[in-house]
Amino acid sequence: MRTLELQQIFQMTQGLTYGRHASEGGQPFNYLQVSNLRDGRIDDQQEMKQETLSPEAAKPYIPRQGMVLVTLRTQDLRATLVSQDMPNHVVSNNLTLMHLTDKFAEEIRPEFIALVLRSDIVRQRLSPLYRGSALPMISLKDFRQLKVGVPDLAVQDAFITAKQALHDQEQAYEELLVLRRRELEAHVSPFASAGAGA
């Protein structure tokens, strides 16, 4: 296992500030915010702020497959792998894009690093680095210096597979709970509606 600083592994870019980069004649882009990162996934179905930007100006802030999105402007640290290109989106300034450097492209899985960053231990390690009371945040400089352990690819892949299996089990369990609630509602409904038409 190697121990590396995040800045050795990733190039990092803080997102755009909404309202400062509007461009007439550009194209509309949706702004991804902290609220779009949920349970290690990107929820792009909710309503988002939109702004017309020059495609060239927006390019460095467009999430691409394999990048990692992190929140540094909230104590609820979130880290999410971008699973597919999102050409109509940019990241807002409360998110940071992490792009794996070419040097480690064949040696490190970004999804593994996202999994490590979501761990309770990393949250505890970062806790003293937060500054500000109204809007706690970690400076990008401090975050870049965070060290993480990087095992062989086989070990990284094993953790990713285990995480996916856990997610699949959770999803199946949630679906089962929904089914059981509907069954219970159906059994209770005759008693709940008794005398309603009297």
LOBAKOL-142777 format. One record per residue (C-alpha): chain; residue number from 1; residue in three letters; x, y, z. Coordinates in nm, 2 decimals, m for minus. Example, Ala and Ser with C-alpha at 12.3 -4.5 7.8 and 13.67 -1.06 7.14 Angstrom:
roti mol:A&seq:1&type:Ala&px:1.23&py:m0.45&pz:0.78
roti mol:A&seq:2&type:Ser&px:1.37&py:m0.11&pz:0.71
***
This chain:
roti mol:A&seq:1&type:Met&px:0.00&py:0.00&pz:0.00
roti mol:A&seq:2&type:Arg&px:0.12&py:0.35&pz:m0.09
roti mol:A&seq:3&type:Thr&px:0.03&py:0.66&pz:0.10
roti mol:A&seq:4&type:Leu&px:m0.03&py:0.96&pz:m0.13
roti mol:A&seq:5&type:Glu&px:m0.16&py:1.32&pz:m0.09
roti mol:A&seq:6&type:Leu&px:m0.47&py:1.39&pz:m0.29
roti mol:A&seq:7&type:Gln&px:m0.29&py:1.65&pz:m0.49
roti mol:A&seq:8&type:Gln&px:m0.05&py:1.38&pz:m0.62
roti mol:A&seq:9&type:Ile&px:m0.35&py:1.18&pz:m0.75
roti mol:A&seq:10&type:Phe&px:m0.59&py:1.45&pz:m0.87
roti mol:A&seq:11&type:Gln&px:m0.61&py:1.78&pz:m1.04
roti mol:A&seq:12&type:Met&px:m0.88&py:1.98&pz:m0.86
roti mol:A&seq:13&type:Thr&px:m1.10&py:2.26&pz:m0.97
roti mol:A&seq:14&type:Gln&px:m1.35&py:2.46&pz:m0.76
roti mol:A&seq:15&type:Gly&px:m1.68&py:2.52&pz:m0.94
roti mol:A&seq:16&type:Leu&px:m1.83&py:2.84&pz:m1.08
roti mol:A&seq:17&type:Thr&px:m2.01&py:3.11&pz:m0.88
roti mol:A&seq:18&type:Tyr&px:m2.36&py:3.14&pz:m1.02
roti mol:A&seq:19&type:Gly&px:m2.44&py:3.48&pz:m1.17
roti mol:A&seq:20&type:Arg&px:m2.08&py:3.59&pz:m1.25
roti mol:A&seq:21&type:His&px:m2.02&py:3.42&pz:m1.58
roti mol:A&seq:22&type:Ala&px:m2.34&py:3.46&pz:m1.78
roti mol:A&seq:23&type:Ser&px:m2.28&py:3.50&pz:m2.15
roti mol:A&seq:24&type:Glu&px:m2.52&py:3.61&pz:m2.42
roti mol:A&seq:25&type:Gly&px:m2.53&py:3.38&pz:m2.72
roti mol:A&seq:26&type:Gly&px:m2.40&py:3.09&pz:m2.51
roti mol:A&seq:27&type:Gln&px:m2.59&py:2.78&pz:m2.42
roti mol:A&seq:28&type:Pro&px:m2.79&py:2.69&pz:m2.10
roti mol:A&seq:29&type:Phe&px:m2.61&py:2.49&pz:m1.83
roti mol:A&seq:30&type:Asn&px:m2.75&py:2.35&pz:m1.51
roti mol:A&seq:31&type:Tyr&px:m2.56&py:2.41&pz:m1.19
roti mol:A&seq:32&type:Leu&px:m2.49&py:2.10&pz:m0.97
roti mol:A&seq:33&type:Gln&px:m2.51&py:2.19&pz:m0.60
roti mol:A&seq:34&type:Val&px:m2.44&py:2.01&pz:m0.27
roti mol:A&seq:35&type:Ser&px:m2.81&py:1.89&pz:m0.26
roti mol:A&seq:36&type:Asn&px:m2.75&py:1.69&pz:m0.59
roti mol:A&seq:37&type:Leu&px:m2.50&py:1.46&pz:m0.42
roti mol:A&seq:38&type:Arg&px:m2.69&py:1.19&pz:m0.23
roti mol:A&seq:39&type:Asp&px:m2.57&py:0.85&pz:m0.10
roti mol:A&seq:40&type:Gly&px:m2.26&py:0.85&pz:m0.32
roti mol:A&seq:41&type:Arg&px:m2.47&py:0.93&pz:m0.63
roti mol:A&seq:42&type:Ile&px:m2.56&py:1.23&pz:m0.84
roti mol:A&seq:43&type:Asp&px:m2.93&py:1.32&pz:m0.84
roti mol:A&seq:44&type:Asp&px:m2.99&py:1.54&pz:m1.14
roti mol:A&seq:45&type:Gln&px:m3.37&py:1.51&pz:m1.15
roti mol:A&seq:46&type:Gln&px:m3.44&py:1.79&pz:m0.91
roti mol:A&seq:47&type:Glu&px:m3.48&py:2.15&pz:m1.02
roti mol:A&seq:48&type:Met&px:m3.15&py:2.33&pz:m1.06
roti mol:A&seq:49&type:Lys&px:m3.03&py:2.69&pz:m1.12
roti mol:A&seq:50&type:Gln&px:m2.96&py:2.74&pz:m1.49
roti mol:A&seq:51&type:Glu&px:m2.74&py:3.00&pz:m1.66
roti mol:A&seq:52&type:Thr&px:m2.63&py:3.07&pz:m2.02
roti mol:A&seq:53&type:Leu&px:m2.26&py:3.03&pz:m2.04
roti mol:A&seq:54&type:Ser&px:m2.00&py:3.03&pz:m2.32
roti mol:A&seq:55&type:Pro&px:m1.92&py:2.66&pz:m2.39
roti mol:A&seq:56&type:Glu&px:m1.55&py:2.74&pz:m2.38
roti mol:A&seq:57&type:Ala&px:m1.57&py:2.91&pz:m2.04
roti mol:A&seq:58&type:Ala&px:m1.79&py:2.62&pz:m1.90
roti mol:A&seq:59&type:Lys&px:m1.56&py:2.34&pz:m2.03
roti mol:A&seq:60&type:Pro&px:m1.33&py:2.31&pz:m1.72
roti mol:A&seq:61&type:Tyr&px:m1.64&py:2.28&pz:m1.49
roti mol:A&seq:62&type:Ile&px:m1.83&py:2.02&pz:m1.68
roti mol:A&seq:63&type:Pro&px:m1.84&py:1.68&pz:m1.49
roti mol:A&seq:64&type:Arg&px:m1.69&py:1.40&pz:m1.70
roti mol:A&seq:65&type:Gln&px:m1.71&py:1.03&pz:m1.65
roti mol:A&seq:66&type:Gly&px:m1.45&py:0.91&pz:m1.39
roti mol:A&seq:67&type:Met&px:m1.42&py:1.24&pz:m1.21
roti mol:A&seq:68&type:Val&px:m1.50&py:1.27&pz:m0.85
roti mol:A&seq:69&type:Leu&px:m1.72&py:1.55&pz:m0.70
roti mol:A&seq:70&type:Val&px:m1.67&py:1.66&pz:m0.34
roti mol:A&seq:71&type:Thr&px:m1.82&py:1.92&pz:m0.11
roti mol:A&seq:72&type:Leu&px:m1.58&py:2.13&pz:0.09
roti mol:A&seq:73&type:Arg&px:m1.83&py:2.40&pz:0.19
roti mol:A&seq:74&type:Thr&px:m2.03&py:2.20&pz:0.43
roti mol:A&seq:75&type:Gln&px:m1.93&py:1.98&pz:0.73
roti mol:A&seq:76&type:Asp&px:m2.14&py:1.70&pz:0.56
roti mol:A&seq:77&type:Leu&px:m1.85&py:1.59&pz:0.34
roti mol:A&seq:78&type:Arg&px:m1.98&py:1.42&pz:0.03
roti mol:A&seq:79&type:Ala&px:m1.77&py:1.25&pz:m0.24
roti mol:A&seq:80&type:Thr&px:m1.94&py:1.11&pz:m0.56
roti mol:A&seq:81&type:Leu&px:m1.81&py:0.94&pz:m0.87
roti mol:A&seq:82&type:Val&px:m1.93&py:1.09&pz:m1.20
roti mol:A&seq:83&type:Ser&px:m2.06&py:0.78&pz:m1.37
roti mol:A&seq:84&type:Gln&px:m2.13&py:0.94&pz:m1.71
roti mol:A&seq:85&type:Asp&px:m2.05&py:1.26&pz:m1.90
roti mol:A&seq:86&type:Met&px:m2.28&py:1.55&pz:m1.80
roti mol:A&seq:87&type:Pro&px:m2.23&py:1.79&pz:m2.10
roti mol:A&seq:88&type:Asn&px:m2.53&py:2.02&pz:m2.00
roti mol:A&seq:89&type:His&px:m2.41&py:2.07&pz:m1.64
roti mol:A&seq:90&type:Val&px:m2.14&py:2.26&pz:m1.46
roti mol:A&seq:91&type:Val&px:m2.04&py:2.24&pz:m1.09
roti mol:A&seq:92&type:Ser&px:m2.13&py:2.53&pz:m0.86
roti mol:A&seq:93&type:Asn&px:m1.86&py:2.69&pz:m0.63
roti mol:A&seq:94&type:Asn&px:m1.97&py:2.48&pz:m0.33
roti mol:A&seq:95&type:Leu&px:m1.84&py:2.17&pz:m0.52
roti mol:A&seq:96&type:Thr&px:m1.49&py:2.07&pz:m0.63
roti mol:A&seq:97&type:Leu&px:m1.41&py:1.86&pz:m0.94
roti mol:A&seq:98&type:Met&px:m1.13&py:1.60&pz:m0.89
roti mol:A&seq:99&type:His&px:m0.98&py:1.47&pz:m1.21
roti mol:A&seq:100&type:Leu&px:m0.73&py:1.18&pz:m1.19
roti mol:A&seq:101&type:Thr&px:m0.39&py:1.27&pz:m1.33
roti mol:A&seq:102&type:Asp&px:m0.25&py:1.07&pz:m1.62
roti mol:A&seq:103&type:Lys&px:0.03&py:0.93&pz:m1.40
roti mol:A&seq:104&type:Phe&px:m0.22&py:0.73&pz:m1.20
roti mol:A&seq:105&type:Ala&px:m0.48&py:0.66&pz:m1.46
roti mol:A&seq:106&type:Glu&px:m0.39&py:0.29&pz:m1.47
roti mol:A&seq:107&type:Glu&px:m0.32&py:0.25&pz:m1.10
roti mol:A&seq:108&type:Ile&px:m0.61&py:0.41&pz:m0.91
roti mol:A&seq:109&type:Arg&px:m0.98&py:0.38&pz:m0.94
roti mol:A&seq:110&type:Pro&px:m1.15&py:0.72&pz:m0.87
roti mol:A&seq:111&type:Glu&px:m1.45&py:0.53&pz:m0.72
roti mol:A&seq:112&type:Phe&px:m1.22&py:0.38&pz:m0.46
roti mol:A&seq:113&type:Ile&px:m1.10&py:0.72&pz:m0.35
roti mol:A&seq:114&type:Ala&px:m1.45&py:0.85&pz:m0.34
roti mol:A&seq:115&type:Leu&px:m1.54&py:0.55&pz:m0.11
roti mol:A&seq:116&type:Val&px:m1.24&py:0.63&pz:0.12
roti mol:A&seq:117&type:Leu&px:m1.34&py:1.00&pz:0.13
roti mol:A&seq:118&type:Arg&px:m1.69&py:0.91&pz:0.24
roti mol:A&seq:119&type:Ser&px:m1.56&py:0.71&pz:0.54
roti mol:A&seq:120&type:Asp&px:m1.62&py:0.82&pz:0.90
roti mol:A&seq:121&type:Ile&px:m1.24&py:0.81&pz:0.96
roti mol:A&seq:122&type:Val&px:m1.17&py:1.07&pz:0.69
roti mol:A&seq:123&type:Arg&px:m1.46&py:1.28&pz:0.82
roti mol:A&seq:124&type:Gln&px:m1.29&py:1.27&pz:1.16
roti mol:A&seq:125&type:Arg&px:m0.95&py:1.36&pz:1.02
roti mol:A&seq:126&type:Leu&px:m1.09&py:1.65&pz:0.83
roti mol:A&seq:127&type:Ser&px:m1.30&py:1.79&pz:1.12
roti mol:A&seq:128&type:Pro&px:m1.03&py:2.01&pz:1.27
roti mol:A&seq:129&type:Leu&px:m0.96&py:2.17&pz:0.93
roti mol:A&seq:130&type:Tyr&px:m1.31&py:2.33&pz:0.90
roti mol:A&seq:131&type:Arg&px:m1.31&py:2.71&pz:0.94
roti mol:A&seq:132&type:Gly&px:m1.61&py:2.94&pz:0.99
roti mol:A&seq:133&type:Ser&px:m1.92&py:2.90&pz:1.20
roti mol:A&seq:134&type:Ala&px:m2.21&py:3.02&pz:0.97
roti mol:A&seq:135&type:Leu&px:m2.07&py:2.83&pz:0.67
roti mol:A&seq:136&type:Pro&px:m1.80&py:2.58&pz:0.78
roti mol:A&seq:137&type:Met&px:m1.56&py:2.49&pz:0.50
roti mol:A&seq:138&type:Ile&px:m1.23&py:2.33&pz:0.43
roti mol:A&seq:139&type:Ser&px:m0.98&py:2.52&pz:0.22
roti mol:A&seq:140&type:Leu&px:m0.89&py:2.35&pz:m0.11
roti mol:A&seq:141&type:Lys&px:m0.52&py:2.39&pz:m0.01
roti mol:A&seq:142&type:Asp&px:m0.58&py:2.18&pz:0.31
roti mol:A&seq:143&type:Phe&px:m0.79&py:1.92&pz:0.13
roti mol:A&seq:144&type:Arg&px:m0.52&py:1.87&pz:m0.14
roti mol:A&seq:145&type:Gln&px:m0.27&py:1.78&pz:0.13
roti mol:A&seq:146&type:Leu&px:m0.49&py:1.50&pz:0.28
roti mol:A&seq:147&type:Lys&px:m0.31&py:1.17&pz:0.27
roti mol:A&seq:148&type:Val&px:m0.49&py:0.84&pz:0.18
roti mol:A&seq:149&type:Gly&px:m0.37&py:0.49&pz:0.15
roti mol:A&seq:150&type:Val&px:m0.38&py:0.34&pz:m0.20
roti mol:A&seq:151&type:Pro&px:m0.37&py:m0.05&pz:m0.22
roti mol:A&seq:152&type:Asp&px:m0.32&py:m0.26&pz:m0.54
roti mol:A&seq:153&type:Leu&px:m0.59&py:m0.25&pz:m0.80
roti mol:A&seq:154&type:Ala&px:m0.73&py:m0.59&pz:m0.70
roti mol:A&seq:155&type:Val&px:m0.79&py:m0.46&pz:m0.35
roti mol:A&seq:156&type:Gln&px:m0.95&py:m0.14&pz:m0.48
roti mol:A&seq:157&type:Asp&px:m1.18&py:m0.35&pz:m0.71
roti mol:A&seq:158&type:Ala&px:m1.28&py:m0.58&pz:m0.42
roti mol:A&seq:159&type:Phe&px:m1.39&py:m0.28&pz:m0.22
roti mol:A&seq:160&type:Ile&px:m1.58&py:m0.13&pz:m0.51
roti mol:A&seq:161&type:Thr&px:m1.76&py:m0.46&pz:m0.57
roti mol:A&seq:162&type:Ala&px:m1.85&py:m0.50&pz:m0.20
roti mol:A&seq:163&type:Lys&px:m1.99&py:m0.14&pz:m0.20
roti mol:A&seq:164&type:Gln&px:m2.20&py:m0.21&pz:m0.51
roti mol:A&seq:165&type:Ala&px:m2.33&py:m0.54&pz:m0.36
roti mol:A&seq:166&type:Leu&px:m2.43&py:m0.35&pz:m0.04
roti mol:A&seq:167&type:His&px:m2.61&py:m0.08&pz:m0.25
roti mol:A&seq:168&type:Asp&px:m2.80&py:m0.35&pz:m0.44
roti mol:A&seq:169&type:Gln&px:m2.90&py:m0.52&pz:m0.11
roti mol:A&seq:170&type:Glu&px:m3.02&py:m0.18&pz:0.03
roti mol:A&seq:171&type:Gln&px:m3.22&py:m0.11&pz:m0.29
roti mol:A&seq:172&type:Ala&px:m3.38&py:m0.46&pz:m0.28
roti mol:A&seq:173&type:Tyr&px:m3.47&py:m0.41&pz:0.09
roti mol:A&seq:174&type:Glu&px:m3.62&py:m0.07&pz:0.02
roti mol:A&seq:175&type:Glu&px:m3.83&py:m0.22&pz:m0.26
roti mol:A&seq:176&type:Leu&px:m3.94&py:m0.50&pz:m0.03
roti mol:A&seq:177&type:Leu&px:m4.04&py:m0.25&pz:0.24
roti mol:A&seq:178&type:Val&px:m4.25&py:m0.05&pz:m0.02
roti mol:A&seq:179&type:Leu&px:m4.43&py:m0.38&pz:m0.11
roti mol:A&seq:180&type:Arg&px:m4.50&py:m0.47&pz:0.25
roti mol:A&seq:181&type:Arg&px:m4.64&py:m0.12&pz:0.32
roti mol:A&seq:182&type:Arg&px:m4.88&py:m0.15&pz:0.02
roti mol:A&seq:183&type:Glu&px:m4.99&py:m0.50&pz:0.14
roti mol:A&seq:184&type:Leu&px:m5.05&py:m0.37&pz:0.49
roti mol:A&seq:185&type:Glu&px:m5.25&py:m0.07&pz:0.35
roti mol:A&seq:186&type:Ala&px:m5.46&py:m0.30&pz:0.14
roti mol:A&seq:187&type:His&px:m5.54&py:m0.52&pz:0.44
roti mol:A&seq:188&type:Val&px:m5.62&py:m0.22&pz:0.67
roti mol:A&seq:189&type:Ser&px:m5.83&py:m0.04&pz:0.41
roti mol:A&seq:190&type:Pro&px:m6.17&py:m0.23&pz:0.47
roti mol:A&seq:191&type:Phe&px:m6.14&py:m0.13&pz:0.84
roti mol:A&seq:192&type:Ala&px:m6.03&py:0.23&pz:0.76
roti mol:A&seq:193&type:Ser&px:m6.32&py:0.28&pz:0.52
roti mol:A&seq:194&type:Ala&px:m6.59&py:0.12&pz:0.74
roti mol:A&seq:195&type:Gly&px:m6.89&py:0.35&pz:0.78
roti mol:A&seq:196&type:Ala&px:m6.74&py:0.61&pz:0.55
roti mol:A&seq:197&type:Gly&px:m7.05&py:0.62&pz:0.33
roti mol:A&seq:198&type:Ala&px:m7.30&py:0.62&pz:0.63
***
